[in-house]
Amino acid sequence: MTEIAVTGAAGRMGREVLAAAANREEIEVAFAVNRTSVDELISGVVVESSDNFAELLAEYEPNVVVDFTGPESARTYADACADVGVALVTGTTGFDDDGLDALETASESTAVLKASNFSRGVAALRLAVREATAALPDADIELTETHHNAKRDAPSGTAKTLLDDIEGVRDDLSDRVHGREGEAPRDDDEIGVHARRAGDIAGEHEVLLGGSNETLSLAHRAGDRSIFAEGALDAAEWLAGQEPGWYDFFEVIDDA
Ligand code: NAD
C-alpha cells in the first residue's frame, strides 16, 4: 500500500489525482490540501487548508506527496517534504531557475520526481522526436502546443522539455523564437515556438520538421487529464521507498 498526500486537491489535476486514487486498491490518500478551503468532499476525501501542510505531513507521514499546483507552492511543499523525508512527485510546471534549484536541494534529503508530463504517449513522443531530429539534421523545426484557456505558463512545460530534447540532439539550434510578427524571416538556428490557448483542451503538442520537398509531423493529443493522473500515481508507487535523489518519469516507465 502506498499512502499519498495530494496538494492542489481542488484544482483540475488535483481532482483527477483523487479520482484516480479512489480507483486504485494499492493507493490510499492520507490527506489532501488546497490553498482555498473546499466545502465539498472530492472523490470522498476531505480537503484541508494548505496552511497546515507541514503539520499534516508530520502527523500522517504519507509515503509520497503528489503535487500539481503552482511553482511557488510546489517549492514550499518540496521544502516541507525534505524536512521530514517524505518523497515528492510533482507535475507542476513553470519553475524558474531558483525554483528548480530549490527542488534539487530538496532531492538531497528526499526522493523527488519531477515531470512536465506524466503521459506515456508524450514519453513516446519525446523518444520519437529525438530520433527524428537526429535523422533529419537539416530540417527546420517548429513546435506548437495548445492548452485550455486558464493555463498560466507559456510555452507549456512539456513544450520546454521537447525543446530541450531537440537542442540536445541539434546543437546548431539555439534560438527559441516565440511567435513571429512583421518582418520576421527565419534564421537557420531558430526553433519556432507557438502557444495556443482555447476552451478546455487538455494538451496538444506537435513537432514539425520541414525539409526540402518533405515534412514530418509528430503530434500527441491528450484526450483528458486522467492520463496525467494515472501516470503521476504510477510514479508515486514507484518512488515510495526510493533513496533521496532526483528521479525521472522514464525510470518509472522502464521499470513497468
Ligand atoms: P489549476 O489552476 O486547476 O489547479 C491548481 C491548484 O493548485 C488549485 O487548487 C490552486 O488553489 C492550487 N494552488 C495554486 N497556487 C497555489 C499556491 N501558491 N499555494 C497553494 N495552492 C496553490 O491547475 P491545473 O490545471 O490543475 O495544473 C496545475 C499544475 O500542473 C500546472 O503547473 C500545470 O501546468 C501542471 N500540469 C502538469 C501535468 C503533467 O502531466 N505534469 C498535466 C497537467 C497539468
Residues whose N, C-alpha, C, O or C-beta is under 5 A from the ligand:
A	BS01	NAD	G8 A9 A10 G11 R12 M13 G14 N34 R35 T36 S50 F68 T69 G70 E72 S73 G91 T92 T93 A115 S116 N117 F118 S119 F228
